[in-house]
Amino acid sequence: MTRIRHNPDAGLLRARAYPETGEQIDAIWKILNALIDGKPAPTDALKVRDAVQAVKDKFPKGAK
């Protein structure tokens, strides 16, 4: 019996799993402005940052 193995491209899986680009940019600006103003980063921006990091952890670069 022949078995077919499907090894999806980790880069493609990672790209599909990230939050939308606009959401990421908005989070970056919110965190940057908080740093400039000496305030804590907004919770919603930190959630986006955490979501991006979770994708990076799940699908590390160079993984196959």
N, CA, C and O atoms as CSV, one atom per row, in Angstrom:
chain,resi,resn,atom,element,x,y,z
A,1,MET,N,N,0.845,-1.176,0.000
A,1,MET,CA,C,0.000,0.000,0.000
A,1,MET,C,C,0.892,1.242,0.000
A,1,MET,O,O,1.878,1.315,0.733
A,2,THR,N,N,0.534,2.195,-0.818
A,2,THR,CA,C,1.266,3.450,-0.896
A,2,THR,C,C,0.602,4.464,0.026
A,2,THR,O,O,-0.617,4.637,0.026
A,3,ARG,N,N,1.438,5.122,0.806
A,3,ARG,CA,C,0.926,6.177,1.691
A,3,ARG,C,C,1.392,7.523,1.161
A,3,ARG,O,O,2.543,7.693,0.761
A,4,ILE,N,N,0.497,8.443,1.170
A,4,ILE,CA,C,0.821,9.789,0.727
A,4,ILE,C,C,0.995,10.658,1.957
A,4,ILE,O,O,0.132,10.713,2.832
A,5,ARG,N,N,2.114,11.326,2.001
A,5,ARG,CA,C,2.373,12.249,3.110
A,5,ARG,C,C,2.302,13.672,2.581
A,5,ARG,O,O,2.921,14.027,1.578
A,6,HIS,N,N,1.555,14.438,3.269
A,6,HIS,CA,C,1.429,15.842,2.891
A,6,HIS,C,C,2.176,16.673,3.923
A,6,HIS,O,O,1.822,16.685,5.102
A,7,ASN,N,N,3.200,17.358,3.471
A,7,ASN,CA,C,3.973,18.238,4.345
A,7,ASN,C,C,3.720,19.675,3.921
A,7,ASN,O,O,4.412,20.203,3.050
A,8,PRO,N,N,2.723,20.310,4.541
A,8,PRO,CA,C,2.400,21.680,4.138
A,8,PRO,C,C,3.556,22.627,4.432
A,8,PRO,O,O,4.324,22.425,5.373
A,9,ASP,N,N,3.661,23.645,3.623
A,9,ASP,CA,C,4.690,24.658,3.787
A,9,ASP,C,C,4.404,25.460,5.056
A,9,ASP,O,O,3.357,26.094,5.184
A,10,ALA,N,N,5.356,25.420,5.989
A,10,ALA,CA,C,5.162,26.126,7.262
A,10,ALA,C,C,4.996,27.626,7.038
A,10,ALA,O,O,4.250,28.280,7.768
A,11,GLY,N,N,5.679,28.177,6.040
A,11,GLY,CA,C,5.561,29.609,5.753
A,11,GLY,C,C,4.153,29.986,5.334
A,11,GLY,O,O,3.635,31.025,5.742
A,12,LEU,N,N,3.541,29.151,4.526
A,12,LEU,CA,C,2.169,29.405,4.090
A,12,LEU,C,C,1.195,29.281,5.262
A,12,LEU,O,O,0.285,30.095,5.413
A,13,LEU,N,N,1.394,28.263,6.079
A,13,LEU,CA,C,0.532,28.101,7.261
A,13,LEU,C,C,0.677,29.291,8.198
A,13,LEU,O,O,-0.305,29.787,8.751
A,14,ARG,N,N,1.924,29.745,8.371
A,14,ARG,CA,C,2.187,30.885,9.251
A,14,ARG,C,C,1.497,32.136,8.696
A,14,ARG,O,O,0.846,32.866,9.443
A,15,ALA,N,N,1.637,32.382,7.405
A,15,ALA,CA,C,1.044,33.576,6.791
A,15,ALA,C,C,-0.471,33.587,6.953
A,15,ALA,O,O,-1.066,34.634,7.210
A,16,ARG,N,N,-1.085,32.431,6.804
A,16,ARG,CA,C,-2.550,32.352,6.926
A,16,ARG,C,C,-3.014,32.516,8.374
A,16,ARG,O,O,-4.143,32.943,8.617
A,17,ALA,N,N,-2.159,32.182,9.329
A,17,ALA,CA,C,-2.556,32.190,10.737
A,17,ALA,C,C,-2.390,33.555,11.415
A,17,ALA,O,O,-3.009,33.816,12.446
A,18,TYR,N,N,-1.559,34.417,10.839
A,18,TYR,CA,C,-1.333,35.728,11.449
A,18,TYR,C,C,-2.610,36.568,11.462
A,18,TYR,O,O,-3.464,36.411,10.589
A,19,PRO,N,N,-2.744,37.459,12.449
A,19,PRO,CA,C,-3.835,38.441,12.397
A,19,PRO,C,C,-3.670,39.297,11.132
A,19,PRO,O,O,-2.578,39.365,10.567
A,20,GLU,N,N,-4.726,39.930,10.704
A,20,GLU,CA,C,-4.669,40.753,9.494
A,20,GLU,C,C,-3.613,41.849,9.636
A,20,GLU,O,O,-3.351,42.348,10.730
A,21,THR,N,N,-3.021,42.207,8.507
A,21,THR,CA,C,-1.928,43.178,8.499
A,21,THR,C,C,-2.339,44.508,9.130
A,21,THR,O,O,-1.591,45.079,9.924
A,22,GLY,N,N,-3.514,44.995,8.781
A,22,GLY,CA,C,-3.968,46.265,9.344
A,22,GLY,C,C,-4.087,46.211,10.856
A,22,GLY,O,O,-3.780,47.185,11.543
A,23,GLU,N,N,-4.528,45.083,11.369
A,23,GLU,CA,C,-4.643,44.904,12.818
A,23,GLU,C,C,-3.257,44.921,13.469
A,23,GLU,O,O,-3.073,45.483,14.549
A,24,GLN,N,N,-2.292,44.298,12.797
A,24,GLN,CA,C,-0.930,44.288,13.336
A,24,GLN,C,C,-0.326,45.689,13.342
A,24,GLN,O,O,0.311,46.092,14.316
A,25,ILE,N,N,-0.525,46.428,12.256
A,25,ILE,CA,C,0.013,47.787,12.179
A,25,ILE,C,C,-0.627,48.676,13.231
A,25,ILE,O,O,0.058,49.479,13.864
A,26,ASP,N,N,-1.925,48.543,13.424
A,26,ASP,CA,C,-2.620,49.321,14.441
A,26,ASP,C,C,-2.046,49.023,15.830
A,26,ASP,O,O,-1.838,49.932,16.633
A,27,ALA,N,N,-1.795,47.750,16.099
A,27,ALA,CA,C,-1.227,47.364,17.396
A,27,ALA,C,C,0.169,47.952,17.579
A,27,ALA,O,O,0.513,48.423,18.663
A,28,ILE,N,N,0.971,47.922,16.517
A,28,ILE,CA,C,2.323,48.495,16.589
A,28,ILE,C,C,2.254,49.974,16.938
A,28,ILE,O,O,2.993,50.444,17.802
A,29,TRP,N,N,1.369,50.709,16.270
A,29,TRP,CA,C,1.237,52.139,16.546
A,29,TRP,C,C,0.780,52.399,17.977
A,29,TRP,O,O,1.289,53.299,18.646
A,30,LYS,N,N,-0.179,51.608,18.440
A,30,LYS,CA,C,-0.671,51.792,19.813
A,30,LYS,C,C,0.437,51.542,20.830
A,30,LYS,O,O,0.580,52.291,21.796
A,31,ILE,N,N,1.212,50.496,20.611
A,31,ILE,CA,C,2.305,50.182,21.537
A,31,ILE,C,C,3.382,51.257,21.459
A,31,ILE,O,O,3.898,51.692,22.489
A,32,LEU,N,N,3.723,51.685,20.259
A,32,LEU,CA,C,4.726,52.739,20.083
A,32,LEU,C,C,4.300,54.032,20.765
A,32,LEU,O,O,5.090,54.650,21.478
A,33,ASN,N,N,3.055,54.441,20.548
A,33,ASN,CA,C,2.565,55.668,21.188
A,33,ASN,C,C,2.557,55.549,22.701
A,33,ASN,O,O,2.861,56.516,23.400
A,34,ALA,N,N,2.215,54.380,23.215
A,34,ALA,CA,C,2.233,54.181,24.665
A,34,ALA,C,C,3.655,54.312,25.203
A,34,ALA,O,O,3.877,54.919,26.250
A,35,LEU,N,N,4.617,53.735,24.476
A,35,LEU,CA,C,6.015,53.851,24.902
A,35,LEU,C,C,6.479,55.305,24.895
A,35,LEU,O,O,7.141,55.752,25.832
A,36,ILE,N,N,6.136,56.039,23.845
A,36,ILE,CA,C,6.526,57.444,23.745
A,36,ILE,C,C,5.902,58.257,24.871
A,36,ILE,O,O,6.549,59.135,25.443
A,37,ASP,N,N,4.643,57.962,25.189
A,37,ASP,CA,C,3.929,58.706,26.224
A,37,ASP,C,C,4.223,58.202,27.631
A,37,ASP,O,O,3.718,58.764,28.603
A,38,GLY,N,N,5.028,57.156,27.757
A,38,GLY,CA,C,5.355,56.611,29.074
A,38,GLY,C,C,4.187,55.919,29.738
A,38,GLY,O,O,4.101,55.868,30.965
A,39,LYS,N,N,3.284,55.385,28.928
A,39,LYS,CA,C,2.099,54.705,29.453
A,39,LYS,C,C,2.188,53.214,29.146
A,39,LYS,O,O,2.964,52.804,28.283
A,40,PRO,N,N,1.403,52.408,29.840
A,40,PRO,CA,C,1.384,50.977,29.509
A,40,PRO,C,C,0.716,50.739,28.153
A,40,PRO,O,O,-0.174,51.482,27.741
A,41,ALA,N,N,1.159,49.707,27.487
A,41,ALA,CA,C,0.574,49.371,26.187
A,41,ALA,C,C,-0.875,48.938,26.381
A,41,ALA,O,O,-1.193,48.263,27.360
A,42,PRO,N,N,-1.754,49.320,25.459
A,42,PRO,CA,C,-3.161,48.935,25.548
A,42,PRO,C,C,-3.332,47.411,25.458
A,42,PRO,O,O,-2.610,46.732,24.728
A,43,THR,N,N,-4.280,46.906,26.199
A,43,THR,CA,C,-4.538,45.470,26.245
A,43,THR,C,C,-4.849,44.890,24.880
A,43,THR,O,O,-4.380,43.800,24.552
A,44,ASP,N,N,-5.640,45.606,24.067
A,44,ASP,CA,C,-5.988,45.066,22.748
A,44,ASP,C,C,-4.754,44.938,21.852
A,44,ASP,O,O,-4.657,43.998,21.063
A,45,ALA,N,N,-3.826,45.864,21.968
A,45,ALA,CA,C,-2.597,45.796,21.178
A,45,ALA,C,C,-1.718,44.637,21.650
A,45,ALA,O,O,-1.084,43.964,20.838
A,46,LEU,N,N,-1.683,44.410,22.947
A,46,LEU,CA,C,-0.895,43.295,23.476
A,46,LEU,C,C,-1.482,41.952,23.068
A,46,LEU,O,O,-0.746,40.982,22.888
A,47,LYS,N,N,-2.790,41.888,22.923
A,47,LYS,CA,C,-3.426,40.645,22.459
A,47,LYS,C,C,-3.002,40.328,21.032
A,47,LYS,O,O,-2.769,39.168,20.695
A,48,VAL,N,N,-2.903,41.354,20.194
A,48,VAL,CA,C,-2.455,41.142,18.817
A,48,VAL,C,C,-0.997,40.695,18.825
A,48,VAL,O,O,-0.626,39.765,18.109
A,49,ARG,N,N,-0.175,41.351,19.630
A,49,ARG,CA,C,1.233,40.953,19.746
A,49,ARG,C,C,1.348,39.507,20.190
A,49,ARG,O,O,2.163,38.755,19.654
A,50,ASP,N,N,0.542,39.111,21.164
A,50,ASP,CA,C,0.568,37.734,21.658
A,50,ASP,C,C,0.103,36.743,20.591
A,50,ASP,O,O,0.624,35.632,20.500
A,51,ALA,N,N,-0.879,37.149,19.784
A,51,ALA,CA,C,-1.367,36.280,18.707
A,51,ALA,C,C,-0.280,36.073,17.656
A,51,ALA,O,O,-0.107,34.964,17.151
A,52,VAL,N,N,0.450,37.133,17.327
A,52,VAL,CA,C,1.555,37.014,16.366
A,52,VAL,C,C,2.631,36.091,16.930
A,52,VAL,O,O,3.150,35.235,16.212
A,53,GLN,N,N,2.968,36.257,18.196
A,53,GLN,CA,C,3.999,35.413,18.798
A,53,GLN,C,C,3.565,33.949,18.850
A,53,GLN,O,O,4.387,33.052,18.664
A,54,ALA,N,N,2.294,33.706,19.099
A,54,ALA,CA,C,1.785,32.331,19.128
A,54,ALA,C,C,1.948,31.670,17.761
A,54,ALA,O,O,2.288,30.490,17.679
A,55,VAL,N,N,1.708,32.425,16.691
A,55,VAL,CA,C,1.900,31.884,15.342
A,55,VAL,C,C,3.378,31.596,15.106
A,55,VAL,O,O,3.729,30.552,14.556
A,56,LYS,N,N,4.241,32.514,15.518
A,56,LYS,CA,C,5.678,32.307,15.354
A,56,LYS,C,C,6.146,31.067,16.114
A,56,LYS,O,O,7.003,30.328,15.630
A,57,ASP,N,N,5.596,30.840,17.281
A,57,ASP,CA,C,5.961,29.669,18.076
A,57,ASP,C,C,5.441,28.372,17.453
A,57,ASP,O,O,6.124,27.348,17.469
A,58,LYS,N,N,4.236,28.427,16.908
A,58,LYS,CA,C,3.620,27.234,16.329
A,58,LYS,C,C,4.264,26.847,15.003
A,58,LYS,O,O,4.433,25.663,14.708
A,59,PHE,N,N,4.625,27.858,14.199
A,59,PHE,CA,C,5.206,27.622,12.876
A,59,PHE,C,C,6.552,28.347,12.769
A,59,PHE,O,O,6.648,29.353,12.065
A,60,PRO,N,N,7.587,27.859,13.450
A,60,PRO,CA,C,8.869,28.566,13.417
A,60,PRO,C,C,9.467,28.578,12.008
A,60,PRO,O,O,9.275,27.642,11.231
A,61,LYS,N,N,10.188,29.644,11.697
A,61,LYS,CA,C,10.843,29.738,10.386
A,61,LYS,C,C,11.825,28.584,10.256
A,61,LYS,O,O,12.499,28.202,11.213
A,62,GLY,N,N,11.886,28.043,9.056
A,62,GLY,CA,C,12.805,26.944,8.797
A,62,GLY,C,C,12.228,25.586,9.138
A,62,GLY,O,O,12.844,24.566,8.831
A,63,ALA,N,N,11.046,25.545,9.772
A,63,ALA,CA,C,10.415,24.257,10.122
A,63,ALA,C,C,9.782,23.679,8.868
A,63,ALA,O,O,9.305,24.405,7.996
A,64,LYS,N,N,9.790,22.387,8.801
A,64,LYS,CA,C,9.171,21.715,7.644
A,64,LYS,C,C,8.085,20.791,8.085
A,64,LYS,O,O,7.452,20.140,7.253
